[in-house]
Amino acid sequence: MTSIDLLPGQWQPQVVLMAALRVGLIGALLDEPRPPLEVVRELGLDERAALRVISVLVDAGYLDKRGAEVVVAPEVRALLDPADDAFVGDRLGHLHDLLVRWLQLPEVLRSGGPARLEHTAASRQAFIGSMRAGARQRAQPLAERLAALFPKTKTALDVGGGPATQALAFQQQGWQVTVLDFPEVIDLMADELTRAGIATIEADATQAIPARGFDLVFCGNLFHSMSPQECGRVMASAAGALASGGALAILDFLRGSGLSASLFAVNMLVGTSAGDVYGEEDYRRWCEAAGLREFAVHELADQPQRLLTAVKP
């Protein structure tokens, strides 16, 4: 490689949009064209800074300029309206938190991490919303894949499934679904889970899974957030929640499977005190220690993660 563009500019409009969403600029321009200075004063923003950001949003196609007024462009409104399923605000909010952590990587290299980040209700909402958005495309194909692998499944426990996207896809298979997650996550999603008729358990899976007799226990993007010792405990507890003949299914990155996995390991380095991307040998060892058999690794179309399965005798 003789040259490389270190500043390609692709990330910059996204950072500008992220900031505009966070300060309320997009929300103020969502419904009708308004003079920029009127909005700037209403939100208490710096005039010079806000006008330059608005200029970028117009040139990037996020805002339409109509005479002396601006408004969210019709073709991207669905992406910027919190009431729409395609809303990207939560994903951009989560991306902001990731950037804050990643920019501390030099310090993390010296200290071992994690990076510093204040945990707030807004950051929790951004994380949950981002997880929901990321799961939308994969949820139904994954549910169908698991239904094909384990056709006798009638009941499923989704561990760490508070965002509810995968649980709803399991429900569409005709399964009776229960979601286990931290109390604060269940509280955030309680209305939607109740409307869908999905049962909930408020618990910390690293301490115990207080449930028994499920045909399927699913752990989606969960193990990478934990230490090896916690992974072993969760595996044993998940096995205990299975009925005889039931299956454990894990969706996660697998060490050695490419750049996405190695980058995600750094994401865990800056974001957690002991999380990591683990290898096939780790999962196989934890499954065997938990008494699970028939361990298998499955590739998923257009997905960097792998599906790992094992069966309780």
Buried (B, 14 or more C-beta within 10 A) or exposed (E): EEEEEEEEEEEEBBBBBBBBBBBBBBBBBBEEBBEBEEBBEEEEBEEEEBEEBBBBBBEBEBBBBEEEBBBBBEEBBEBBBEEEEEBBBBBBBBBBBBBBBBEBBEEBEEEEBBBEBEEEEEBBBBBBBBBBBBBEEBBBBBBEBBBEBBEEBEBBBBBBBBBBBBBBBBBBBEBBBBBBBBEEBBEBBBEBBEEBEBBBBBBEBBEBBEBEEBBBBBBBBBBBBBBBEBBBBBBBBBBBBBBEEBBBBBBBBBBEBEEBBEEBBBBBBBBBEBBBBBBBEBBBBBBEEBBBEEBEBEEBEEBBBBBBBBBBE
